[in-house]
Each structure stands twice: as structure tokens, then as C-alpha cells.
Amino acid sequence: MSGAEALGPEGAEACMGDVPSLKEIEQLLNTGRPSCNHVDEVWPNLFLGDLVTAHNRFVLWKMGVTHVLNAAHGTAYSQGGPDFYGATIHYYGVPAHDLPSFDISQFFFSAAQFIHNALNTPGAKILVHCAVGVSRSASLVLAYLMINHHIPLVEAIKKVKEHRWISPNRGFLKHLQNLDVQLRQKRGC
């Protein structure tokens, strides 16, 4: 069930007035430079990256990464997992597929909790990654900012885009838009 459906029609309509359309969100995402590094710090001690970074334990050690959230867990090109990282890195795998039909919203709250717990650990740094670091992992980082820092979707996108180009697929954007409505409703819009 989407966030808007959970709110009921009146509550959803009242909050949807403040939420930009999918087209407006996509236009915002299409601004800026359409390239990025293998990894970028998008929030203090929160890094958004790709498989190249996630698969290089030496680079992670040099960065001081203590937690890894893999948004491509179990996919063919993702070798990460507790066995790969060992005891020095806390690992959480989200078996998401970068398809508009995939319901990534089922992982918003658990991923946000993992990121929150990591960032509340003294000296910790977290890498959130997927294959390229622009769709699945970016969606989970946006959800974290919305859930834990009460930042509306558009502002969360702007904050991340200050440091990294991102491009969640259209289905993920719809789930994030529904989350935005749900969180606004909880806060009384």
C-alpha cells in the first residue's frame, strides 16, 4: 500500500498540494552535471557510491568506513556481504532491483534505521551503494534524510545533488513522493 493510500483520500489530497509532480522532480534531477565520482560524501560521514568503491576493502579502510548498506545485495554483480567485509564492517543488504516496478519503499524504514544507527555510532562512517550509486542507493539515502531529518523530498534531492549527481528511476521517485506525503501528513503537512 502506498503512503497516499494509507492516508485516505482527504489527507492525501491536502498534502499532495505541497508535493511537486513527478515531472517537476525529474526536471530537478536533470539539472547539474550528469556525472559523478565513484564515491561522494553527501551528508556528514555518509557516503554514496558504486560497486568499484564497495568492492575495494583497502579504499574503504582508508576512508574509515565502518558500515556498508548494499542496495544491490544478491544481484549478479554484487559480491558484498558479511563474509566479504569481515568483522570490522557492519553490513546490511537490501535485495533491490533497479526497475520501476520494484517496490523499494518496503526498505525505506529499515535502511533509514541502519544509516541512523551507523551515524550515531562515535567515529563511524557509512557507505551506501548499489551498482552505479545513482538510483537504488540514492533512493535509500533520500528516504533516510526525509525520515530521520524531516527534510522534504525536493530539499533532500537538492542536498544530495550538492555533492553527487543522482537519478532514481521513475518508480522509485513515485515511492519517494508517497513517502513525502506520508511524512508530511504525520507532521500535519
Phi and psi in degrees as a GROMACS rama.xvg file:
@    title "Ramachandran Plot"
@    xaxis  label "Phi"
@    yaxis  label "Psi"
@TYPE xy
-75.116  165.328  SER-2
-61.0184  -40.312  GLY-3
-65.1807  -39.5307  ALA-4
-65.9558  -35.7335  GLU-5
-67.8951  -26.2312  ALA-6
-79.5498  -24.0656  LEU-7
90.6736  157.31  GLY-8
-62.014  -42.2392  PRO-9
-67.84  -46.0683  GLU-10
-63.0954  -39.9022  GLY-11
-66.3798  -43.7297  ALA-12
-64.4045  -39.7319  GLU-13
-62.7634  -40.486  ALA-14
-83.3134  -29.6264  CYS-15
-63.8957  -23.8873  MET-16
-61.1337  -29.0879  GLY-17
-90.8635  -11.0685  ASP-18
-93.4917  127.413  VAL-19
-65.3745  156.999  PRO-20
-69.6268  164.175  SER-21
-58.6912  -39.8614  LEU-22
-63.6591  -41.3604  LYS-23
-65.2493  -38.9917  GLU-24
-65.5654  -43.4272  ILE-25
-63.568  -37.7029  GLU-26
-63.5498  -41.0394  GLN-27
-61.6391  -43.432  LEU-28
-65.1733  -28.4008  LEU-29
-83.2069  3.20773  ASN-30
-90.1489  159.619  THR-31
87.2363  -173.284  GLY-32
-79.1607  131.954  ARG-33
-87.6492  40.0426  PRO-34
-147.074  165.357  SER-35
-154.329  171.25  CYS-36
-80.2201  177.613  ASN-37
-66.7087  -30.125  HIS-38
-152.58  143.146  VAL-39
-140.564  142.862  ASP-40
-83.3483  113.644  GLU-41
-103.596  -11.3623  VAL-42
-155.868  152.904  TRP-43
-51.4645  120.558  PRO-44
66.5606  13.5284  ASN-45
-117.885  114.769  LEU-46
-109.458  138.634  PHE-47
-114.173  126.203  LEU-48
-154.141  -168.337  GLY-49
-117.529  -174.428  ASP-50
-67.1871  -30.8377  LEU-51
-57.9517  -46.0642  VAL-52
-70.5368  -45.7975  THR-53
-62.2087  -28.9464  ALA-54
-91.5424  3.03737  HIS-55
-111.223  92.1556  ASN-56
-61.7034  -31.4956  ARG-57
-65.597  -44.8454  PHE-58
-61.4845  -43.8335  VAL-59
-60.5365  -42.1117  LEU-60
-62.5426  -44.528  TRP-61
-63.3026  -35.116  LYS-62
-74.3549  -19.6034  MET-63
83.8499  22.3485  GLY-64
-68.8872  129.037  VAL-65
-114.504  -13.7737  THR-66
-138.009  141.581  HIS-67
-131.098  127.587  VAL-68
-110.92  113.471  LEU-69
-100.567  109.959  ASN-70
-85.2434  5.71691  ALA-71
-124.165  28.5795  ALA-72
-56.8785  132.145  HIS-73
83.1826  -2.24278  GLY-74
-80.891  164.194  THR-75
-58.137  -34.2673  ALA-76
-105.439  22.5724  TYR-77
-120.135  112.598  SER-78
-98.6168  2.65733  GLN-79
-69.2365  158.725  GLY-80
163.49  171.693  GLY-81
-56.6197  -37.8619  PRO-82
-67.0166  -36.3537  ASP-83
-68.2608  -42.4586  PHE-84
-88.692  -22.1387  TYR-85
78.7271  -166.542  GLY-86
-80.5751  -11.4408  ALA-87
-85.1282  -14.3009  THR-88
-122.603  127.625  ILE-89
-79.9324  132.511  HIS-90
-122.228  140.293  TYR-91
-136.727  124.65  TYR-92
-108.028  131.714  GLY-93
-113.843  114.233  VAL-94
-80.7289  64.5106  PRO-95
-93.5656  146.87  ALA-96
-111.566  138.745  HIS-97
-82.1329  66.7908  ASP-98
-127.642  137.984  LEU-99
-56.8869  -25.1591  PRO-100
-82.6573  -10.4135  SER-101
-77.7608  133.2  PHE-102
-87.6152  85.3466  ASP-103
-72.4377  -18.041  ILE-104
-61.5588  -24.6233  SER-105
-63.1158  -15.9767  GLN-106
-108.052  -0.998  PHE-107
-57.0738  -50.3777  PHE-108
-75.3025  -38.3367  PHE-109
-68.9542  -39.1022  SER-110
-67.135  -42.8811  ALA-111
-61.2347  -38.248  ALA-112
-66.4805  -41.3988  GLN-113
-62.6495  -45.6991  PHE-114
-62.7929  -45.7021  ILE-115
-58.736  -47.4477  HIS-116
-61.4925  -41.4446  ASN-117
-61.9563  -47.9923  ALA-118
-71.6553  -16.653  LEU-119
-93.1157  4.7913  ASN-120
-92.3255  121.58  THR-121
-54.8626  129.136  PRO-122
79.6192  1.68377  GLY-123
-81.9988  151.323  ALA-124
-136.199  144.315  LYS-125
-125.108  138.133  ILE-126
-105.972  124.612  LEU-127
-109.215  123.838  VAL-128
-142.637  164.212  HIS-129
-141.563  -146.411  CYS-130
-70.9235  -51.5858  ALA-131
-110.375  -21.1126  VAL-132
83.7857  29.5459  GLY-133
-129.244  -17.2692  VAL-134
-117.791  -73.4668  SER-135
-62.1124  -55.0542  ARG-136
-65.5308  -38.3236  SER-137
-62.7126  -38.7927  ALA-138
-62.1224  -41.0307  SER-139
-70.1655  -35.5065  LEU-140
-66.9577  -42.8122  VAL-141
-60.8061  -43.7383  LEU-142
-61.2902  -40.9192  ALA-143
-58.8554  -47.6816  TYR-144
-63.0314  -37.4754  LEU-145
-70.2614  -43.6248  MET-146
-75.6826  -48.6832  ILE-147
-92.0477  -20.7027  ASN-148
-117.778  3.90098  HIS-149
55.9164  38.5955  HIS-150
-97.009  125.79  ILE-151
-60.6647  156.991  PRO-152
-52.0897  -50.2633  LEU-153
-61.4657  -41.1428  VAL-154
-68.4179  -37.2676  GLU-155
-62.6918  -43.9097  ALA-156
-59.5762  -46.3779  ILE-157
-60.9489  -41.6438  LYS-158
-62.7223  -45.5737  LYS-159
-67.2693  -41.8301  VAL-160
-66.6291  -15.1222  LYS-161
-63.6807  -22.6592  GLU-162
-120.916  -23.165  HIS-163
-154.735  139.56  ARG-164
-74.376  132.415  TRP-165
-131.835  157.288  ILE-166
-154.969  70.4208  SER-167
-59.664  143.417  PRO-168
-67.5158  166.581  ASN-169
-60.0758  -38.2236  ARG-170
-64.061  -41.8268  GLY-171
-65.3118  -37.6386  PHE-172
-63.0885  -38.1075  LEU-173
-63.3022  -41.9204  LYS-174
-64.5116  -39.462  HIS-175
-67.6754  -37.7808  LEU-176
-62.9397  -42.8682  GLN-177
-64.2477  -39.5759  ASN-178
-62.1921  -41.6161  LEU-179
-58.2757  -45.5848  ASP-180
-62.3873  -46.3929  VAL-181
-60.2615  -44.5966  GLN-182
-70.1002  -37.3959  LEU-183
-63.394  -40.7834  ARG-184
-63.0741  -43.0092  GLN-185
-60.1508  -35.5523  LYS-186
-90.7385  4.69959  ARG-187
78.611  30.9533  GLY-188
